[in-house]
Amino acid sequence: MNFYASFGTVLLLLAITAPTALAFGFCGAMAARSRVLPLSWLGKAYIAIVRGVPDIAFFLFFVIALDQAFEYIRHQLKCPDWPDTVRQGNDFVVCAQAKLPLGNAAQWVHETYGFFLAVLTFALVFGAFAANVLFGAMRAVPRGQLETAEAYGMSRRQAFWRILVPQMWVYALPGLGNLWMVLTKATPLLFLLGVEDIVYWARELGGIKGERFTDYPHGDWRMWYFLVLLVFYLALTRVSEVGLDRLMKKLTHGQATSGGDAQRKVVAG
């Protein structure tokens, strides 16, 4: 049953991470194109640094650093009189009240906290790639349309939200679609973050049974379990392709793009 439930864990991760990463990306793209230099530098640095670090290194390091940052803040608030330093050689030691989750917390709390860290890490990593895509899409919208909007009396903010943002999605969707495919293939990294995902259970259930599974003895079935994962990811990819194609047709309808021109020719013919 845990193996079956792990498929829901992956789908839940995608459902939460995709919009969260898109929000991070949109904020990063807005910061990168800002006329305020410190904000622009911050946005461009976020994009460059996260995109330049290998994903697996970022996942292994960032989760630990983030968890320790949370515990350190709680340690300063809850145990201000703590006599020792939190850094003791290679160990990171905080008071019991600052631990996340608490040692006496239920198992579902530990699992939820680990899942939260995974979602935040995925969102930050893929948000940087989304920011790069959206930044390029914003620059692809013809400047003349923004100037025309301002000539008709729109403020810069109105031109941004009413002219630039609605049109940039047409240019951004191909890149975002590829990013979505990469995100689906990156979900097995949950295994590295300590979340019991489909890869974890495929390995555990497919291997030779030990004391934990004495009621269901069989040989090494890992090939068959991983074959199920292959079918699952191929099906998810196909569904994604169909959904992205329909979304692209909807976004290009009436737009002055090659996709919009093709739709108008079909209607005229």
N, C-alpha and C positions, 0 to 999 in steps of 0.2 A: 504493500500500500504506500510506503514511503517513496518507492520508485515511481509509482503513478502520480503521487502528489508532487514530485520534483518537476514534472512537466509543467504543472501549474505555477511552480516557483519561477521557472524560466520565463513563462508568458507574463507573469506579474512583474518580473524585473523589466521586461521590455516595455510593458504598458506604463510603468512609472518612469523609467529612465529616459525613454524617447522624448516625451514632452519636457522633462526636467533638463535634459541636455540641450534641447532646442531653446529653452529659456536662457540657459547659460550662454549659448551661442549667440542669441540675439543681443543680450546685454554686452557680450564681448565685442560683437561687431559694431554696436552703437558706440562703445567706448573707443574702439580703434579709429573710427571716423570722426570722433569728436574734435572740435576746434580747441578744446582745452588741452594743452600739451601734456600735463601730468596724467590726465585721464586717457589720452590717446596712447601714451607710452605704456600705461598699465594694460590696456586692452591688447596692444601688439605684443607685449611681453608675455601675457597669458597664452596667446595663440602660439607664439614661437617656442616657449619653453615646454609646454605640454606636448606639442606636436613633435618636438625634437627629442623627447625622452622615449625610449622603447616602452611599449605598453606594459610588458611583463615586469620590467623594473619599477615602473610607476605603481603598478598594482601591489607589488610586494613591499615597497617602501612606504607609499603614501598612507595605506590603511593603518600601518603600525604608528606612523607619525601622527595621523589624525586621532587615533584612539588615545595616544599618550597626551596629545594637546587637550582633549576633553577632560581627561583625568587630572591633568595638571591644574586646569582652571578650577575644577571642583575641589582639588586638594587645597588650593590657596584660599578658597571660600570657606570650606568646612573644617579645615585643620590649620588655622593660622599659627598655632603654637607648636607645630611639629618641629622637633629639635634637629632632625637629620635632613640632609639634602635628598632630593628625589633621585638624583643620579648617583648611584653607588657602583662605580666601575661600569660593567656592561649591563647592570640591572637598573630597572626603573621602578622605584618603590614609592607608593603613595599610601596614605592611611586607608583603612578599610571602608570608611564612609565615602571615599572619593572614587572607589572602584566602579567601573561601568562594564556590565551591570553589577549590582551588588552580589556578593558571594552567596547570599541566601535567596536570590531571585529565582523565580520559576524558570524552567527550561525554555518555555516559549519566549520569555523576555530576552534570554541570551540569543536565541535564534533571530528574533526581531531586530535586535541591536546589530548583529552581524549583517543581516540583510540591509539595514539602513546604511551601514558603512559601505556596503557593496554598491548600493544605488548611488550614493553620493560620489564614490570614486568613479564609477562608470559615467555619471553625468558630467563630472569635471573633465575627464579625459575626452569624451566624445563631444562635449560642449566646445572644446577648443577647435576641433575639426569643423564643427558646425559654424562656429564664429568665422572661420576662414572662408567657408562657402558663402555665408550670408554677406560677409564684407565684400567679396567679389561680386555677388549678385546686386548689391546696392550700387556699386560702381558701374554695373552694366546697364542700369536704367538710364536712358538718354537724358543728359543734363538739360537739354532744351525743354523737356516737359516740366521740370522743376522751375525753370526760369519763367515759363509761360504761366504756371500756377501763381508764382509770386507777382507776375505782372498783372494778374487778375485780382490781386488784393489778398491772396493767402499769405499767412505768416510762414516762416520757415518750418515751424512745428506742424502747421496744417498741411503744408506741402509734403512733409515727411510721412505723416500718417495717412493722408488721403491719396497721394500720388506715388510716392516711392515704395512704401511698404506693400500695397496691393500688387504692384507690378514686379517686385523683386522675386516673388515666389516662383514665377515662371522660369527665371534664370537659375534659381537656387535648387529647384526640385531635382534635377538630375544628380547634382552633387549630394543632396540630402538623401536621395534614394540609394546611392552607392554607400553612403555612410550608414544607413539603416541595415543594409546587407552585411556590412562589416560588424555592426553591433550584434546582429543575430549570431554571427559566427564567433563572436568574442564571449558569448555567454558561458562557455565552458571554463572561462577564467574564474567563475564563481568557486570552482573547486580549490583554486589557490587562496581564496579569501576565507576559507573555512565554512562555506555554505554547502550544505548537502544537496547538490544539484543532481541532474540526470547522469553526469559523468561519474560522480562519486558512487551513486547507487548501481550504475551499470558495472563498475569495477567490483564493488562489494558483492553484488548478487551473482554476477557472472563467474566469479572465481570459485575455486574449490571451497566447499562449505567447511566452516570451523565450528567451534562450540556454539556460536551465536545462531547458527541455522541448522542444527542437527535434525530438525523435523523435516527438512526438505533437502536431503542429500543428492548431489549429482556432480558430474565432472565439471570441467572448465567450459562454461558457456559464454565467456566474455565476448567472443566473436558475434554471437547472436544478439546479445544485448546492445552492442555497439552498432550492429546492423539496424536495429530499431531506431537508434539515434540518427543514423544516416538517413533513414526514410523520413523521420520527423523533421530534420533540418531541410531536406530537399522539399518537402511539402510546405514548410513555412516560407521557404524562398519563393516557391511558385505562387503561393497566395499573395506574398508581398509584391511580386512582379505585376500581378493582375491589378491589385489595388493601386499601385503607383501609376500604372498606365491609365487607369480611369481618372485618377486625380489629375494627371497631366492634361488629359483631354478637357477636363472641366476648367482648369486654370487657363489654358490657352484659348478657350472659346472667346472669340471677339477680340483677341489681342493681336497686335501688329507683330506677330512672330511667324516663323515658318509653320509651326503647328496650327496657329490660327488661320493662316492663309490656306493650308491644306483642308481645314474644315470648311472654309467658305467655298472652295472649289468643289468639294463633294456636294454641298447643298445646292450650288449653282448648276452642277451637272445633273 
